[in-house]
Amino acid sequence: MATAAVLGGPAAHWVESFQKAREEGSGSGTWRGRWRRRSVISFGSKNRTIGVAAKNQQITHANNTVSNFKRFHGRAFNDPFIQKEKENLSYDLVPLKNGGVGIKVMYMGEEHLFSVEQITAMLLTKLKETAENSLKKPVTDCVISVLGTAFDPFLGGKNFDEKLVEYFCAEFKTKYKLDAKSKIRALLRLYQECEKLKKLMSSNSTDLPLNIECFMNDKDVSGKMNRSQFEELCAELLQKIEVPLYSLMEQTHLKVEDVSAVEIVGGATRIPAVKERIAKFFGKDISTTLNADEAVARGCALQCAILSPAFKVREFSVTDAVPFPISLVWNHDSEDTEGVHEVFSRNHAAPFSKVLTFLRRGPFELEAFYSDPQGVPYPEAKIGRFVVQNVSAQKDGEKSRVKVKVRVNTHGIFTISTASMVEKVPTEENEMSSEADMECLNQRPPENTDADKNVQQDNSEAGTQPQVQTDAQQTSQSPPSPELTSEENKIPDADKANEKKVDQPPEAKKPKIKVVNVELPIEANLVWQLGKDLLNMYIETEGKMIMQDKLEKERNDAKNAVEEYVYEFRDKLCGPYEKFICEQDHQNFLRLLTETEDWLYEEGEDQAKQAYVDKLEELMKIGTPVKVRFQEAEERPKMFAELGQRLQHYAKIAADFRNKDEKYNHIDESEMKKVEKSVNEVMEWMNNVMNAQAKKSLDQDPVVRAQEIKIKIKELNNTCEPVVTQPKPKIESPKLERTPNGPNIDKKEEDLEDKNNFGAEPPHQNGECYPNEKNSVNMDLD
């Protein structure tokens, strides 16, 4: 199974590229592609088309083809960015009930409304299917690449394209009196041509033409631009390049002199002006050794290999980081003031867990948000609200200690994973303190056992904030520390003090106190998170659409099979198949093929699957016999030649046997007669069928088929081969042997004597070797 894991930052709601899970050397092909090139989904009356095929329909079915939706994630419909983007889209954006962005399309003849999450799920489902078809194995996980650290979401290849589109829209309006923005198909064609022009200008500095035929109102348009004009047009974008670079150096605490090499990736980095700005900032030449389009996908593939148990890669670690600082805010028990604490700073290592301790008498609410809203590329800074429930005061009225575990997981998602209340319970005198300690440790939240370093931050309860204890837990590399930070570690010290007082006069008995951690439920309300009911509805809807796509694919496959059969047979009837069908049938079949072709493009354009299956069967009733005659005419002579060779082979062996050849004199005569009989019978059968076949014309069904001849060859071999390949019998040595100076002895006795005389001189046979002979042969015994 090809496995991996999902990685990303807090805003990991989109995919830039997807890798099929196997990296180089895996023996399997890899599929790599940029999101923008394949994130196109076209909705039709019968099914959906996703990927490259949908991109081809982007102009012909513009209103129902969805693309460039990545930036809509995590935004409300009334966001100014969404309202601006609406103007340049071929499809309709509408508000959802939760205030999010919805996409309206016509599907299956009805109007449907899909969320951006649903559209993204459709793309991921298609990519998963593509990967599984290539690997021939199930794919359970993927790696998602999300930009972090320092970047500008509005500085990319699409933004450079928009500058060109705006320029030529204005030019065409002045030159041809055509408003390209008034017709979405014309605007989409202009976007495609501007993207091509941008790529050409990266490698050419001369004037380059832009020509579009039948642009609008049957008018052809043309224009031109060179690299210098393009750079002047995009001067505002080029000035923004240095901003994320300065931010990057600031966050990494590096100077330009500390950077030894710079590698750039991404399609827009091919623009010469972009390269020059980056090189000027770092004061050194930049490297472009990696494939700019595939570098991110290759990195995802490598991460897949690292996470998968099926692959062994060179040992090295990758530490993810939290790109935006995250804080918690809460209200005090009896005060109107709020407490605020930054739990994860910018670029904090992830995954990571911390434990905060609060003093509370009842349930309380925590709200998580990004500490620096201006640094977040989305208008919504809130992450979610978390309500810790079932909190109560201690029996003596004191506040309870509530431990809350906050975590940024492997996927970069912030959450409050667990909460527990420290409860003091009196115990009987005869109860062993060690048992209480053990119970205390066993009832801890299981995730606390992997702590590797502990940091405490204590604030006075009398101040503006309650007591807060922070336990940092990083789930990687460092060994766990034996030190405990919870209150339970004080119990053994109390036990030791009690032991020292054993010899002192008895005092008034005090009840022992046992500390227990009680798990508390947490109610989470995350911003933009889908509710369970809504998520289940989306899953059900996607399942239905997948089934519909499958049925439509089967229908189209059946239709294509009829079309392919018509074209294939019509060509071959005027070629290799022409001799294998009579003239009358030839004319009738050609007419039927033409009628079927006309039906496909008229009445049969949109029929059920069974209609195409029936049409194909009707054609195959006539075409299959013709095809079989052709194939038999090709294979039959080969089989007859092979059978004739085997008959000659066995006939020659039989003749050699009759001529007393030494090679076969060990074979019984009755056995050889079986061979001769089988050869004669098969030879007679072959002569008969060959004569009968010779009387048949090519447009008639054959008398004998290649498969029947193959069976005859097998029968002949099964009868003759065991006889003619019999090995000659071996000549056995006599059982009694004479020793040089003694009587005849049995072989078994000799062998026994050899064993008893191990290490003595070897025995001699037939008087050829004697013990006293100088040239006697020395033999080594194994």
N, C-alpha and C positions, 0 to 999 in steps of 0.2 A: 504494500500500500504506500502510495506517495503521500507523505505527511509533512506539515510545516506548521507555523503558527502565525497569528495575525499580529502585526506590530504597527504602532502609530502613536500619534500625539493625542491630546485631549480633543482636538477637532478632527479626529480620524473618521470622517464620514464619507470619504471618497477614495477612489483608487487611481493612481497615476499609471501604473503599469502592472501587468500580471504575468507570472512566469509559470510554466507548466509543471514545476516542481522538481524536474531533474536537471542537473547542471552538467557541464561538459564532462565527457568521459563516461556518461551513464549508459550509453548504448541506445539512447532515445533522442529523437529530435526535440528541439525546444521551440516554443512559440513566444515571440517577444513583440510587443507593440505598444506604442504610445496611446494613452487614453484618448486623446483628442482625435486620433485618426480612426478609431474603431468605436467610439462611444456614440454610435448612431443607431437609433431604433425606429423602424418604420412600421406603422400599424396599417393593416389592410382589412378587407372585408371578410377574410377567412383566417388570417394568421398574422404573426409578427415576423419581421425580418430584422436581424440584428447583426451589426458589424459591417464589414466591407460591402456586402451585398446591399445593406440598407443605405450606405453612403451613396451608392449609385442611384438610389431613388430619392435622394435629398431634394432634387429639383423637380422631378416629375410628380412626386407626392409630397410637396413641401409642407402643406398644412398638417399632415399626419406623420411627419418625420421629425423625431426629437433628437437634438444634438446640443452640445455646449451647455449642459445642465449641471456640470460639476460645481460651479460657483454658487448655485442656488441652495446648497446644503447649509443648514444652520441659520437661515435668514427668514424673517417674516415677509409676508407678501407686501406690506406697506414700506419695506425697506427702500430707501432712495435708489440703491444700486439695482434692486429688482425692477423698479419702475423705469429706470433708464434702459436696462437690458431688454425690456419688453418691446421696445421700438424696433429692435434689430432681429427679432425672432420670427420664424415662419409659422410657429405654432402658438396657441393661446395659453397664457398664464392666468390662473384664477385663484382666488383665496380659498383656503381650506377652512374647516370649522375651527381648527386650533390656531388659525392665523398664519399657517405656513403657506408654502407655495405649491399650488396644484397645476397639473398639466392636462389640458382638455384635448382629446383626440377622438376620432371616429374609429371604432373597432367592432368588427362583426356586424356592421350596419347600424350600430347604436353609439350614442355619445357616452364616452367614459371619462372619468376623472381619476388621474393617478398622481400620487405624491412623488416627490423627487426620490424618496427612499425606495419606492416601488420600481421606478425607472432604473435606478442603480442596481437593484436586485436582479432585474431582467438581464442587464449586461453581465453581471457576475455569474448568473446561472448559465448564460451562453458560453462564457469563458471556461467555466468548470466543465461543461459538456465537451468543449473543444479539447481541453487538456485530457480528459478521460478517454476520448476517442483516439488520441495520439498515443497515450501511455498504455491503453488496454487495461487500466487499473482504476479503482475508485480514488478520487481526490477528496480528502476530508477537510483540508485547511489551505490557506493561502497566506502570502506575505503582502501586506499593504504598505506602500511607501507614501509617507506624508512629509511635506516640507516642514522644517523647523529651524531653530536657532535664529537666523536672520534672512528674511525674504520679503519681497513686495508682490502681493497677489495680483497687482495690476500692472506688472512689468513682465511681459512675455511675448511670444511670437504673435498671439492673437491681437495684442495691442498695436504692434507694428502694422499688421494687416489692416486694422481699422483706420489708421492714418492714411494708408493708400486708398482705401474705399472712400473716405470722406473727400479726398482730393479729386478723385475721378468722378464722383457724384456731382461735385460742383462744376467740374469741367464739362461733363456731358449735358448738364442743365443749361450751361451757357452756349455751348457749341451746337448741340442738337435739339435743345428745348425738350429734353427728356428727364423726367424725375425718377431716378432709379429706385428711390425709397418708396415710391407709390405702389410698386409691384414686387412682391417678395421673391418671386422666381428670378427676376432680373437682378435683384440685389444679391441673391445667393450665387448666381453666376459670376457677378463682379467680385465677390469675396474669393471664389475659386481662382479666378484669373489674377487677382492681386497677390494671392499667396504664391502662385507660380512666378510672377514677376519679381517678387521679393527674393526668391531663391536664385533666380538668374542674376540679379544685381549683386549677389554675394560673390559671384565669380567673374562678373563683367563690369567694367567701369564705363563703358560706352552707352550711348542712348539705346534703349531697348523698347520695342513696340508692345502695345497691348491692343489686341483686336478681338472683338466679339461679334459674331454674325447673328442677325435677327435678334438683337438685344431687346428692343421694345418696338412695338408697332411696325414690325418687319423692317426695322432700320438696323444697319450695321454701324458699329461705333469703333473708334480707334483712338489711341493716345500713345504717349511715350514718356519715359522717365529714365534718368541715369542715377548712378550711385550718389553723386554729390547732391542732387535735388532731394533724393530720398533721405539723406542724413540731415539736411536742413529741415525737411518736413518733420522728422522725428527727433529734433533737437531736445524737445522737452522730455521725451522718454530717455534719451541718452544721458541727460543730466541726472536722472534718478538712479543711475546704475551705482554710483558711489555710496549712496545712502545705506543700503544693506551691507556694503563692504565695511563701512565705518562701524556699523552696529556689530558686525561679526567680530571685528578685531577687539571691540570694547568688551563683548561678552566672553571672549576666550582669553582676555588679558594678555594679548600678544601684540608685538610691534611688527611693522612691515618687515623689518630686518630679520625677525625670527622665522619668517616663512621661507623655506628653502625651495619649494616648487609649487606651482599652481596648475591644476588640471581643471578644464572647463567642460561641462556636458550640457546637453539640451540643444534642441534644434536652433533656437535663436542665437546661440553663441557662434554660429557660422557667419553672422553679420560682421563684416570687417570693423565697423565702428564700435561694436560691442567688445570685440577682442582688444581694440586699441585702448579703450577706456579701462578695462581690467588690467591690461599690461602696464599702463601708465600708473595706476594706483599702487600696484605692487613693485613697480620699478624693475621688472624682469620679464623675460619672454614667457608666454604661457604655453602649456602643453596641451595637445589635442590628440594624444595617443589612443584614447578610448573612443568607441563608437558613440557619438553624441546622442543618438536616438535610443540606443540599447543599453547604455551604461546603468541606468536606474533599474531596468528589468534584470540585468545580469546581477546587480547587487541583491535584488530580491531573491534571485535563484540561489545565490550563495547563502543567503540567510536561511532559505528553505533547507539547503543541504546541511547547514549547521544544526538546525533544529530537528531534522529528521534522523531517526535511529538507523535508517537504511544506508546512510552515507558516512564516510569517515573523511574529515577534512583536517587540514593543518590547524593545530591548536592555537587559537587566539580568541580574545574576548571582545565583545561589542557592548558598550554601555550606553543604553538609551538615556535620554534626558527629558525633563519637563520643560518645555519651551517657554511657558508663561507661569509666573508665580501665582500660587493658590492660597487663599486665606479662608478662615472660618470666622463667623460673627455669631454672637449669642446674647441673650438677655440674662441679667442677674435675677436671682430668686425674688428679692424684695425691692429691687431698685429699677429705675427706668433707664439707667445707663446700659450701654452695650459693651461687651468684651470682644476684642478683635485679636486674632493671632494668625500670623502667616505660617502655615504648616509646611509648605514646599516653596522654596525660593526658585528664582529663574535658573534653569539648567541644572536643577537638582537631579541626582541619579535616579533612575527608574529601572525596574520596579522597586518600590520602597514602601515601608509601613511605619507609622508612628502611633503611639498610644498616649492619649490625653486623658487626664483625670480631672473630673469636675465634682464639686460638692453641691448636692441637690437634695431637696425634699420631695420633688415631684417630677413628672415628665417635663422635658425641655426640648427646644428646637435649635438646630444648628443650620446655618445657611452658608454654602460654599460659593465662592466667586473668584474671579481672576483679579488679583490685586492691582494690576496695571491695565485698566480698560483701554487706554489709548494704544497699548502695545499689542492688543489682540486684534487680528484682522477681521473681526466680526463685531457688529454693534451690541450684541448681547453678552454681558460680562458675567451673568449669573450661571452657576453650574446646576444648583438644585438645593432643595430643602430636605433636611433629615430630622425626623421626630423620634427621639429616644423615649420609648413608652415603658409603662409599668415601674416607674421609679417611685420609691416611697422612703420616708424618713426611717431612721433606726428606732428601735423600741423605746430608747431613752429620749427620743425627740431630736437627737442630733442629725445633722445632714449626712446623707450616704455618699460614699465615695463611688463615683461612676466612671468606669474606664471605657473610653471610646477609641476604637482603632480606626484610623484613617489610612487610606492606601491609594497609591497610584500603581495600577497593575501592569502586567506585561504589555497590554495594549495601549498604555498611556491614559487609561480612563480613571478619573478620580471617583472614589466612593468611600462611604463609611461602612466598613465590612462587618464589624461586630461591636457590641456594647455589653458590658457586664457591671453588675452592682456588687460591691463588697459588703457582705452581710455578716454581722457578729452574732454567733449562736452560742448560748451557754451549754456546757456539757456536764455529764455526771463526773463525780470525783474519781471513780475507778477507771475512767476512760483514759487510755494512754495518749499522751501528747503526741507521740510519734504517729499514731493513727490519724489524729487530727491534722497533723502536718501533711501526711501523705494524701489525705482526702482533699486538703486545700490545693495541693499541687495538681492532683488529678482533675480537679474541676476547673482548672484554668482554661481559658480559650485556647484551643489547640494551636492557633497561629502564633501565639506568643512564644512557643518553644523554640522558634528558629531565630531568636534575636541574636545579633552578633555584636551590637554595641548599644550602650544605653546612655541617654543624655537626660538629665533632669533639669527642669526650669521651674522653680518654686516662686510663687508670688503670694504676698501676704493676703489673707482673707479679709483683713480690714481695709485693704486698698480698694481700687476701682475694679479689680478683677478677682475672681475666685482663684483658689489654688489650682494650678495647672501643672500636671506632671507629663513630660513628653518622653516616650520610649521610642527610640529610632530603631527600625528593623529593616535591614537591606537584605533581600533574598538572593545573595550571590557571594561567592568567593570566600569571605572571611569566616573563620571558624567560630562556632557559638561560644559566647562567654558564659562562664559558670555563675557570674554575678546575677542576683535577682533584684529587681527594683520594686517589686510589689511589697505590700505590707506583710505578706506571709513570712518573709525571711526574718522577721523579728521574733517569731514564735520560738525557734530553738534557743535563743538567748534567754527568754523567759523561763524555759524549762531548766536551763543550767542554773539560774538563780534559785529556782525552787529546790534543786538538788543540794545546793550549798546549805540550805536552811534545815536539812533533815535532822542534824544533831542539836538544833536549838529547841528551846521550849515550844510546845505546840501553841499555835495562834488560832484565832478565829478562822474557820474555813471559808475560803472565797471560791465562788464558782469559776471554773475555767471557761475561757472564751475560745471558740473555734471560728475561724474566718472562712467564709464560703463565697465563691464567686457565682452569682446568679445571672444567667444569660438573659438579656433584655431584647425584645423585638424592636426593629427599626423600620419606620415608615419612610420610604424614599420617594421624593417627587422631583425628578430630574427634568431640567429644561430640554425641550425637544425630544424627550424620550417617548417612544411609542407605548401606549398602554397595551396590556396583555390581550384584551379583546380586539383592539384594532390590529395588533400584530398578527393574531390568529386569523383575522379576516384577510389580511394581506397575503398570508401564507396560503390560505385556501384559494384566493383569487389567482395567485401565481400558479398553483397546482392545476387549476382548470385551464389556464392559458397554455401551460406546458402540454397538457393533454390535447388541446385543440391544435397546437402547433404540430404535434406528432401525427394526428389524424390528417392534417392538411399536407404534411410532408409525404405521408403514404399515398394520398390522393394524387399529388403532383408527380410522385415517382411512377405511379401507374399510368398517368397521362404521358409522361416522358418516355416510358417503355414502349407505348404504342407508336409515338412519333419516331423514336429511334428505329423501331422495327420497319416502319414504312420506308424511311430513307435508306436503311441498310439493304433491304431486299430489292428495292427498285434499282439501286446501283448494281447489285450482283446479278439480277435477272438479265441485265444487258451485258454481263461479263462472265464470270466463271460458272454461274448457275444456268446459263442459257441453254446448254446442251442437255440438261437434266430435267427438262419439262417440255411437254409437247407444245406445238404452236398454238393450239386452241386454248389450252390451260394457261399458256404464257400471256396471251392477250387478256383473258378473263382476270387473271391475277393482277396484271398491271392496272386494269380498270378498277378493281377493288381497292388497290393501294391508293389510287388517286382519289377515289370517293372517301376513303377513310381520312386522308389528309384534309380534304375540304371540310369534312365533318368536325375534325379537331379544331379548326379555326372559326367555325360557325356555331352550329348547334352544340357541338361537344366541347366548347370552350370552358364551360363550367358545369361539369357533370359529376355525379357521385363516383367514388372509387370503383364500384362494381361495374359501372358502365364501361370503363376503360379496360377492366379485366376481361369482360365479355368480348370486347372488340379485338383484344390481343389474341384470345383463344380462337376467334373466327379466322384471323389471319394465319395463325400457326397451323390450323388444320390443313391448309394448302401449302404453306411454306415449309413446314417441318419435313415432309417427305422429300421435297426437292433438296433441302439441305443435307438430309441423310444420304441421298444418292450421291451427292457430290463428295461427302466425307468418305463413303464406302469406296468410291472410285479411287480416292487418294490412298486409303489404307489397305484395301484388299490385295493389290499386287505385292505390297511389302510383306504381308502375312503369308501369301502363297510362296514367295521367295524364301522366307525363313523356314516354312514347312518343307519345301523341296530340299533345302540344305540338310535338314535333320534326317530326312529319308535317305539321302545319299550317304550320309555319315554312317547310319546304322546298316545300310545295305553293304557298304564296303567292309565293315567289321564282320558281317555274316559271311562274305566271300572269303575273307582272310581266314576265318575259322575253318571253312571247308577246304582251304588250301593248306591246312595244318600249320598255320602260323604259330610260332612259339608263344607269342603274346597272349593267345587265347586258348591254348591247348588245355588249360586248367578248367575251362567252363564246360559244364555238362551239356551234352548234345541236346537233351530235351529242353533245356533252358534257351539254347540258341534257336531252336525251332520256334519258340514263342516270339522271339525277336523277329524272325523271318516272317512269321504269320502276321504280326502287327504291322510290319513295314508294307507287306503286300496289300493288306486291307486298307490302310490309310492312303497308299498310293492310288489304289483303285478309286477310293472316295474322292480324292483330289482331282483325278482325271475326269471323273463324271461331272463334278460341279463346275470345273473349269470349262468343259465342253458346253454344259447347259448355260453358263453365264455368257459364253461367247455368242450364243444365239439371241441374247437379250440386247435391246438397245439401251442407251444411257438414260433415256427418260422413263424407263421401266424399273420397278423395284428389283433389287438384286436377288439372285437365287440363294446366295450364301453371303453372310456378313463377316466382317473382319473378326468379330468376337467369337464366332463359331470356329473359324480357322485357328484362333488362339487357343481355344479349348482343345481342339484336335492335337495341336503341338504339345500341350501339357499332358494329354493322355498318352501320346507316343513316348514322351520322355519318361513318364512314370512307369511304363511297361519295359522299355528297353534299357534305360540308364542303369538300373540296379544290376542288370545281367552283365552288360559289357564292361562295367567298372569293378567287377569282382576282383579282389586282390589275390595273387598267387599264394597258395598255402606255404607256410614256413616249414623248413626241414628241422625236425627236433633232434637234438643230440641223444646218443644212447644213454639209458638209465644206468647201466653198469660200466664202470671204468676200471682198467687194470693199472695197478701201481707198479713201479719199476721192480721192486723186490718182494712183492707180497701177493696174496690172493685177491680175487675180485671182491670189491666192497660196494655196498649200496651207497648211492649219492647222499642220502640223508645221514648215514653214518659218517661219511666223509665231511659233510658240513659240520656235524657235531664235533668231530675231531679237530677241524679247523678252529672252531671257537675255543676249544680247550687248550690248543697250542698257539694262542694269540701271542704274537711277538716272535715265534720261532721261525725257522726257515720256511719259505713257501713250498707247497707240494709241487711235484713235477709230474707231468703227464706224458704218456706214450714214449717214455725213455728218451725224450729230447733234451732234457736238462738234468744234470747230476749235481749233487751237493759239492763234490770236490772239483768241479770244472771251474777253471779260472775265469772264463767268460760268462759265468752265470748271471742271470738278470736279477737285479735288485728291484723289489717292488715296495712301494709305500702303502701301508694299510691306513685307510681312512678311519 
